[in-house]
Amino acid sequence: MSGQLKNSSREWCCLGFEAGYRNAGERGFSVLIVNDHGQTRFSIQFRAIEDDKMAQIPRDRFTNVTYMSLAAEAGMGFCPWCGSNLVQFYGDHSEDLDNSRFSISTTP
């Protein structure tokens, strides 16, 4: 496949995907790879603020909810930069790339 980049013994489908993966937990767009019991999910995420600053955002004192979107996440099957099929490209070593700690929590 054209556009491959070797980096630290890992192959990336393209520079955009690598940059997104490395930006996980930071402000802006990032790529998440989540392995859950042998199933791999790929997501693109946007954060308005860094992950480590989320606790500083004020919450409603009664409901413990923040009334603004600080992050959003959507699943993806293909690289948004080069179009590679992500399961086919990363399937064999996706467990090594798991960065699920940056996934948006669904609990308050």
N, C-alpha and C positions, 0 to 999 in steps of 0.2 A: 504494500500500500504506500503510495507516495505521501510525503509530508511527515513521515515518522521522525521522531527526534529521540536520540538516546540521551538519557540523563541519569546519572547516578545508578546505573545498571537497570533502569526502567525505560521502557519505550512509551512514548506519548503519541497519540494520533496526530497532534499538532501543537504549536506553541500556545494557541489560545486555550486549549484544554489544560495544558500544564500550568499556565498562569492562573486559571480559575481554580484549579486544585490547590495551588500554593496560597491562594488568597482566602481559603476557608477560615471563617471566624473573624475576618476583617471587614471593614466597611466596603460596600460595593458588591459586584457580582463574584460568585464563587461556584465551584463544582463540588458536590458531595458524592461519595461512594459509600453506600451502606450495605454491609453484609449481615443478613439476618437468617440464621439457620440454613446456610447454603444458598440462599436467594440473594442476588445482588440487585440493588436499586441505585440508579443514578439520578441526581437532582441538580437543578440549577437554583441558586439561592441569591437573594439580594438582601443586604443588611444596611440599615440607615446608620447604625453605630456598631462599634466593635463588640464582639461577644462578651469580653470582660467588663464592659461598661453597662451592660443591660441591667444589672442590679441597681444602678444609680438612677434609673428612670422612675419618677414618682408613680405610685399606684393609688387607685381609689382605696381609701381606708376601710370601706365596708366590703367591697367585692374583691379586692386585691387584683384588679384589672388595670392594665395600661390602655388608655383610650386613644392609641395611635398605632399604626402599623410600623413596627421597627424592623421587621424582617418578613420575607415571603419566600416560599419554596415551591417548586413545581418539578414533577418527574420528567425525565427525558430518556429517549431510547437511542437518539443519534446525537453526535457532537454538533452543537450549534455553530461551530466555526468551520469545520471541514466536512461534516456529514457522515463521519464514520459510524458504523453500528457499534455501540459501546459494549454490548454484551459479547459480541464476537471479538472485538479488539482487546478488551481488558479481562474477559472471562477467566482466563487461566491464572491470573495473578491479582484479581480484584480483592481478595482477602488481605493481601499485603498493603493495599491502598486504602483500606477502610478508614474514613475520617468522620464517622457517625457522631462523634462527640460534639460536632458543630451543628448537627441537625436541630431544627426548631422543636422545642419541647411543646407537647400538646397539653401539659398540665400547668396550672398557674404556679 
